[in-house]
Amino acid sequence: MNQSQNLNPPKAFLVGGKQTPPFVIPSQVQDHLTVLRLFSELRQRVENTSAEDLGLEYFPPADEKERRWSVFVGYAVERFERWCKALRPEHCEQGIALIMPPLDVFMVWHTYLLNPGWFIEDVVRIPTLKGLWEAGKALAAALGMGLGELLQTIPADEDHHIHNWEKMTATPFDPFKSLSTVIDKTIICPKCGMANRAPFLHADGTGFHQVNFTIVCQNTDHYCGFKITHDVLAMRKLLDDLLAPETRTNEPLAQSFLAGTLYTPGNTKNIAYARRVKTAILQAEFFTPRTEIDVPTTRTIMQKAKYSFAIIKSAIYTQLKTDERL
Ligand SMILES: [Zn+2]
């Protein structure tokens, strides 16, 4: 008999004058506590890991434990993104054990689930998240049914489960090994369109996973020299979403709208509101064509704003302020 059975909890509680069954059972609480303990242990291990331990030229020094952790989480997010993109609903049919990601990736997933509004909206907007949605159902079914034990089981290298993970993400299952094998990422220059390799970590703090991320575009054919930062990449993403046409063949309509506008209180797919927001923004002078043949693109708008995200944001806020319904 396990500990949760010994607790012998009541079968119902009196809530608002009604007998109500418990929302959670002791074994679920135990599993969740195990999850939180494993996250805490992972953090301690990361904070006590050095560049030498990892075989890296640079990892934040021992007196920057917070930075060690934030860099590690950056890698975990990268690994989570790769896993989400590769995960298909059919992968989840056999239950969570066969698809359970490594602990660092599970931690990012857990954090995502802590904000259910954003998570549901993303699933509605982004077709590639359908696999993650199905995985979430398998995860919920495992809570209180051995999830904690599953997370503590370290799979063997030859395990089918590990092989699948490596095939899906092209990164080692062990997050610490991954730190020294996945070292950079391709970034397309927003100005000239050339692919650049951006290191995840740099001793001067300008790596992709660091606060002061900057790379200078290496396009030598047409000397570009554009400084690419997180701010510039965020601006490009917002403009891409803003300019995406509403109807795309064989793609869900919800994908055409801006993040944060589709999910409204009481309505997880408020197309009318999302459309109103996007239409209002696009009516700003900044985004309207100057001539009949002028079709604004992400690149032309960025040029017009002198690559300043602050100018783009100001144009959007000014426009939204004029519409009282938004
Ligand atoms: Zn460039």
Boltz pocket constraint, residues with backbone or C-beta under 6 A from the ligand:
constraints:
  - pocket:
      binder: B
      contacts: [[A, 189], [A, 190], [A, 191], [A, 192], [A, 193], [A, 194], [A, 217], [A, 218], [A, 219], [A, 224], [A, 225], [A, 226]]
      max_distance: 6.0
